[in-house]
Amino acid sequence: MSDSFAEIEYRPIPVKDILREMKDLSALMLDLAYYSIIYNNRDLAKEVFNLERRVDYLELLLILQSSLAVRGVSGAERMISIYRLASSSNKISDAAADIARVVFSGTRLVPPSVNIYDKDEVVTHIVLPDKHEFCGKTLEYIFDKLGVVFEVLAVRRSGKWLFNPQEDFKLSCGDVLIVRGLIENVKVFMESLGKRLPKISNSEVEESKINLCEELLQFRNITQFMVDLAYTALITRSEDIAEKTLELEDYVDRMLEKFEYDVISNPDLSVNEKICAIHIAVASEQIADAAAELAELIVRGVEPHPLITDIFWETDERISVIEMDESDEGKTIDELGYEKKGIKVLAVRRNDEWHIMPPYSAFKVKKGDVLIVKYPAESEEYVESLESEEDREEIVEEIQEEEWED
């Protein structure tokens, strides 16, 4: 038997812990996969493959563990959402590995000067200089010192990669950090190190490559949003949000058909570039399918397991709720200032209506609005200051009851 495939055997590990790790790893793998194709980093692409094997192993372990816990029909029904979340996480990890595999094609599809993340977001690598004040300091110290939050996806130290470092992780001089976050937040960090954020410019890139990257960016953004929406549907049990996710899956299918035709008929792209571009797009469509499979549970009336909400509140990327009060009345989402703390607003629930992906600069909140927010674990303390965990649990339970009654 290959050393790459660990033998499956029973271990007394809680299902929640297994599922949480699967969700964290699949999300991390996507970021690392995109980073590897931007910077043509084969070393990191190989790490994505290693993580894929870990996720495969965890899914089998979860099936074993949860099967031992199922008792009767009602117990089996409650486990459907657990199995489906594990399956979707594995599909996302498989898609990430497919994207990373493009690095070994020998084709540089995405020039490093082109940003394939949101216009306000960036992923880059930073080397911590020798004798800098941040050497030996924790990430929490750095966030507090700078007043901004960003995600550290990985750290390379002494030739080894360390993934998803937590807030108590201490940096060492010479560490290579892969960070993702708002451009302004990452810029503040880099300037504190005496560095500048690499200039993102399309001026020296062929127009065909720019258009290609923009279309791949659209695939990435829509499918990531679909995953977030599917998670939100599971937490809130909202059929409206679940149906919106399924609508987006149809849209992505149509996008893929058009993209394949445009790429194949583009005379400015080489055969290898066409193959790689379609490869990434197809992998992105698989992510859309994974999100749709989660949303389908709500549409079919399958009640999510209570563990689901706990998992989404404890992972590295979290989804929770914040209720608006008098002090927030009339402010736009931009004016709330959440972005600086790494918090994204996915949707707003006003009375019984959902406003999905509201425009930050135009949508004004009202007292009683419930914001569905996504944020890194590093922002938990700030979110707690806005809405206590106990209050958030009550808000979610109230939404679940109202949505499930409908």
PyMOL commands that set and color helices and strands:
alter all, ss='L'
color gray80, all
select helices_A, chain A and resi 15-38+42-69+72-105+139-146+183-192+207-236+239-264+271-299+307-312+326-328+333-336+339-341+377-386+389-405
alter helices_A, ss='H'
color red, helices_A
select strands_A, chain A and resi 121-127+151-157+160-163+176-182+317-323+344-350+353-356+370-376
alter strands_A, ss='S'
color yellow, strands_A
deselect
rebuild
show_as cartoon
